[in-house]
Structures are given as C-alpha cells and as structure tokens.
Amino acid sequence: SVEGSFSVSDPTNVQECPPCSLFDGVDGVCHTNPNIKNEISFDFTPEAIGDLLLEVTVVVDNTGARSDDWYYSKYSISATAENKVDETDTPTIGPTSLQP
C-alpha cells in the first residue's frame, strides 16, 4: 500500500473516519450529519509510487432494516511519477453496484 497525507475538503459534511485510523494504511471519510449529500470531497497526496485501492460505499437508506439500500464500488489506482493535473477537469466517480 502507499502511505500519504489525507484530508477532507469540506468538514461541514464529512470528516475523517476515526475507526479507519485504527488500521495501518487505511483512511476513510464519513458523514457529519444526516443531510442528503450529492458529493463529498477529500484530498490524498501519496508519498511514494505504488498501487492504491479506493473503496466507496454510499448508503441510500439506513434504518437498520435488512432491506436498507447501499452501493459499493472499488477502484484500483496507480500512483505514478508526479503529473500535473488540470484542476478544471476534476474527475468524478459514482457507485456501480447495489447491495440489498
């Protein structure tokens, strides 16, 4: 895994997820309120070249019922030599599979 610095961009909606910090090489974000969110932002700057796994879980309904809806997707990312990214072309990703 690749170590790096991780921070959230909008602390009014998301925060670093405290349970994730208990594990080496793991970071995560979670919500700070029950409001509906259309997007969240975070920054990660790798300290070295290597492979990363980004796992995304989006909860649609969380009532504790067995039929709660949530989505899960995983993305493999390769951290390579520094490249300049056009900040106006921010990539976005969405969940790809529904987990009943």
C-alpha positions in Angstrom: 0.0 0.0 0.0 1.0 3.6 -0.5 1.2 6.0 2.5 0.3 9.6 2.1 -1.4 12.6 3.5 -5.2 12.6 3.7 -7.6 15.4 4.4 -11.3 16.3 3.9 -12.1 19.4 1.8 -15.5 20.2 3.4 -15.6 19.5 7.2 -19.3 20.6 7.4 -20.4 17.4 5.6 -17.6 14.9 6.0 -14.9 14.0 8.5 -12.0 11.6 8.6 -13.5 8.3 9.9 -12.0 7.6 13.3 -12.3 3.8 13.2 -10.4 3.7 9.9 -7.4 5.3 11.6 -7.0 2.2 13.8 -5.6 0.2 10.8 -2.2 0.8 9.1 -2.5 2.0 5.5 -6.3 2.8 5.9 -8.0 6.1 5.8 -11.7 6.9 5.4 -14.3 9.6 5.4 -17.8 9.5 6.9 -20.7 12.0 7.2 -21.0 14.6 10.0 -24.8 15.0 9.6 -27.8 13.1 8.2 -28.4 15.6 5.4 -28.6 14.2 1.8 -25.3 14.6 0.0 -24.7 14.8 -3.7 -21.0 14.7 -3.4 -18.1 14.7 -0.9 -14.5 15.8 -1.5 -11.2 14.7 0.0 -7.6 15.1 -0.8 -4.9 12.4 -0.8 -1.3 13.0 -1.7 0.7 9.8 -2.0 4.2 9.8 -0.5 5.5 7.2 -2.9 4.8 5.4 -6.2 2.5 2.3 -5.8 -0.9 0.9 -6.1 -4.0 2.1 -4.1 -7.4 0.6 -3.6 -10.3 3.1 -3.3 -13.4 1.5 -1.8 -16.6 3.6 -2.0 -19.8 2.8 0.0 -22.8 5.0 -0.5 -25.7 4.5 1.9 -29.1 5.3 0.4 -31.3 4.3 3.4 -30.1 3.4 6.9 -33.0 2.5 9.1 -31.4 -0.7 10.4 -33.8 -2.8 8.3 -32.5 -5.8 6.4 -33.7 -4.1 3.2 -31.6 -0.9 3.6 -30.1 0.2 0.3 -26.4 0.9 -0.2 -23.9 0.9 -3.1 -20.3 -0.4 -3.1 -17.6 0.2 -5.7 -13.9 -0.4 -5.7 -11.3 1.3 -7.8 -7.7 0.4 -8.4 -5.4 3.4 -8.7 -1.7 3.5 -9.5 0.3 6.4 -8.0 3.0 7.1 -10.6 5.6 9.8 -11.0 4.2 13.3 -10.5 2.0 14.6 -13.2 0.3 18.0 -13.3 -3.5 17.7 -13.3 -5.7 20.3 -14.8 -7.7 21.4 -11.8 -10.6 22.5 -14.0 -11.1 18.8 -15.1 -11.9 17.2 -11.8 -12.8 13.6 -12.3 -15.9 12.2 -10.6 -17.0 8.6 -9.8 -20.2 7.1 -8.7 -21.3 3.8 -7.2 -21.6 0.9 -9.6 -23.5 -1.9 -7.7 -26.5 -2.0 -5.4 -26.1 -4.2 -2.3 -29.5 -5.0 -0.8 
